[in-house]
Amino acid sequence: MRSAVILVGGEARRANGREKYFFTYQGKTFIERLVTTLRTVTDEIILVARDPAQCERFREISGVRCITDIRPGIGPVGGLHAGTLTVRGDLIFVSACDMPCIEAKVVTYLFEQIGDADAVIPQWSPEMFEPLHAVYRRSALLQYLKSHESLSLRTMIRTLDTRYLPVDELRAFDPALKTFTNINRIEELEKFKTTRPDTTNT
């Protein structure tokens, strides 16, 4: 079984107080685009929010389950912990909520490439990778998160038995690598809309 965890619990400080998951691109909100894509390649989708009030923001999105941080205030590792405890799948695709162009074929390829590793992480260079656009093995995450000290995703993936996948390998499915597009600010969204051809996310 394949699961997806979308981390939505950020404070939106870099987006002028606006929730990035409700930014709109091509007529759909970011979260709608993410859910629509991930439904085609996973068996369940879990949203991890910071509190019950934030979960209420997603009550009209069907086919997903929203849970809250168990250990609030510690960033993405906290959301990942809650999501890992909740999912039923052996493999988990983990995504940030500000990535409106995630490509289903890329996600499928990541699932296929994990092999016996604990994680498969797209990598741009030895020091630049995508821990929030990656696939993890649930058992390995549970073991790590049970007793970790660092709150750094970088430390986590370096502790796990991680396979680093060169991003150029993913161009076969997404030539422009739009799957990694990450929008943090209103200005970035407006620029993205004017420079990116209006194509449909698949």
C-alpha positions in Angstrom: 0.0 0.0 0.0 1.2 3.5 -0.9 0.4 6.5 1.2 0.8 10.3 0.9 1.4 12.8 3.7 1.0 16.5 2.9 2.4 18.9 5.5 0.0 21.8 5.8 0.8 23.0 9.3 3.2 26.0 8.6 2.4 29.4 10.0 2.3 31.0 6.5 4.7 33.7 7.6 6.5 33.8 4.3 3.2 34.2 2.5 2.1 37.5 4.2 -0.1 35.5 6.5 -2.1 33.8 3.7 -2.3 30.1 3.7 -0.2 28.9 0.7 -2.3 25.8 0.2 -5.2 28.1 -0.8 -3.2 30.0 -3.4 -4.8 29.4 -6.8 -3.2 28.2 -10.0 -5.0 27.2 -13.2 -8.4 27.5 -11.5 -7.6 25.2 -8.5 -6.0 25.7 -5.1 -2.6 24.3 -4.4 -4.1 21.7 -2.1 -6.8 20.7 -4.6 -4.1 20.2 -7.2 -1.9 18.1 -4.9 -4.8 15.9 -3.8 -6.0 15.4 -7.3 -2.6 14.3 -8.5 -1.8 12.1 -5.5 -5.1 10.3 -5.6 -4.0 8.8 -8.9 -0.8 7.2 -7.5 -1.5 6.5 -3.8 -4.0 4.6 -1.8 -4.6 7.2 1.0 -3.8 10.9 1.6 -3.2 12.3 5.0 -3.0 16.0 5.7 -1.0 17.0 8.8 -2.2 20.3 10.3 -1.0 22.3 13.3 -4.3 22.1 15.2 -8.0 21.1 14.9 -9.0 24.6 13.7 -6.7 24.3 10.8 -8.1 20.9 10.0 -11.5 22.4 9.6 -10.1 24.4 6.7 -10.0 21.2 4.7 -13.4 19.6 5.7 -14.8 20.0 2.2 -12.0 18.1 0.5 -13.2 14.6 0.0 -11.1 11.5 0.2 -8.5 12.8 2.6 -8.0 12.6 6.3 -6.7 15.5 8.3 -4.8 15.0 11.5 -3.0 17.3 13.8 0.6 17.5 15.1 1.3 15.3 18.1 4.4 17.3 18.9 3.5 20.8 17.8 5.9 23.6 17.2 8.9 21.5 16.0 8.5 22.1 12.2 8.3 19.5 9.5 9.8 16.7 11.6 6.8 17.0 13.9 4.3 16.8 11.0 6.2 13.9 9.5 6.0 12.1 12.9 2.3 12.4 13.2 1.7 11.4 9.6 3.9 8.4 9.8 2.1 7.1 12.9 -1.2 7.5 11.1 -0.7 6.1 7.6 -1.3 2.4 6.7 1.0 2.2 3.8 4.5 0.7 3.9 5.8 3.5 1.7 5.0 7.2 2.1 5.3 10.0 -0.3 5.9 13.2 1.7 5.1 16.6 0.2 5.0 20.2 1.3 1.8 22.1 0.7 3.3 24.8 -1.5 4.1 22.6 -4.5 1.3 23.0 -7.0 2.8 21.1 -10.0 3.8 17.8 -8.5 3.9 15.3 -11.4 2.2 11.9 -10.8 4.7 10.0 -13.0 7.6 11.4 -10.9 5.9 10.2 -7.7 5.4 6.8 -9.2 9.0 6.5 -10.2 10.2 7.5 -6.7 8.0 4.7 -5.3 9.5 2.3 -7.8 13.1 3.3 -7.1 13.2 2.9 -3.3 14.3 -0.7 -3.5 15.6 -1.9 -0.1 16.5 1.6 1.0 14.8 3.6 3.8 14.2 6.6 1.6 14.6 7.8 -2.0 15.4 11.6 -2.2 15.7 13.6 -5.4 19.1 15.4 -5.4 20.3 18.5 -7.3 23.8 18.4 -5.8 25.6 16.8 -2.9 24.3 19.6 -0.6 20.9 20.3 -2.3 18.0 17.8 -2.2 14.2 17.5 -1.8 13.3 15.9 1.5 9.7 17.2 1.1 9.2 15.6 -2.3 10.4 12.1 -1.5 9.4 8.6 -0.6 10.2 7.0 2.8 9.8 3.6 4.3 7.4 3.8 7.2 9.2 1.3 9.5 12.5 3.2 9.1 10.8 6.6 9.9 9.1 5.2 12.9 12.4 3.8 14.2 14.2 7.1 13.6 11.5 9.4 15.0 11.1 7.3 18.1 14.4 8.5 19.6 15.8 11.3 17.4 17.4 14.5 18.9 17.7 16.7 15.8 14.8 18.5 14.3 16.6 18.8 11.0 15.3 16.9 7.9 18.9 17.0 6.6 20.1 15.1 9.7 17.2 12.6 9.4 17.9 11.6 5.8 21.6 11.3 6.4 20.9 9.0 9.3 18.6 6.8 7.3 19.8 4.4 4.5 18.9 6.9 1.8 19.1 6.5 -1.9 19.8 9.9 -3.6 18.3 10.1 -7.0 19.7 12.7 -9.5 16.9 15.0 -10.5 18.0 14.7 -14.2 16.8 11.1 -14.1 13.3 12.5 -13.6 13.4 14.6 -16.8 12.1 11.6 -18.6 8.8 12.2 -16.9 8.9 15.9 -16.4 11.4 17.6 -18.7 11.2 21.1 -17.0 11.2 19.5 -13.5 8.1 21.6 -12.7 7.3 19.0 -10.1 9.7 20.8 -7.7 8.1 24.2 -8.2 7.7 25.7 -4.7 5.8 28.9 -4.1 6.3 30.7 -0.8 5.2 34.3 -1.6 2.3 36.0 -3.4 4.9 37.7 -5.7 6.4 34.3 -6.6 3.0 33.0 -7.6 2.3 36.0 -9.8 5.7 35.7 -11.5 5.2 32.0 -11.9 1.8 32.6 -13.6 3.3 35.0 -16.1 6.4 33.0 -17.0 5.0 29.4 -17.0 2.9 28.2 -20.0 -0.7 27.5 -18.9 -0.5 23.7 -19.2 -2.5 21.2 -17.3 -0.8 19.4 -14.4 -0.9 15.7 -14.9 
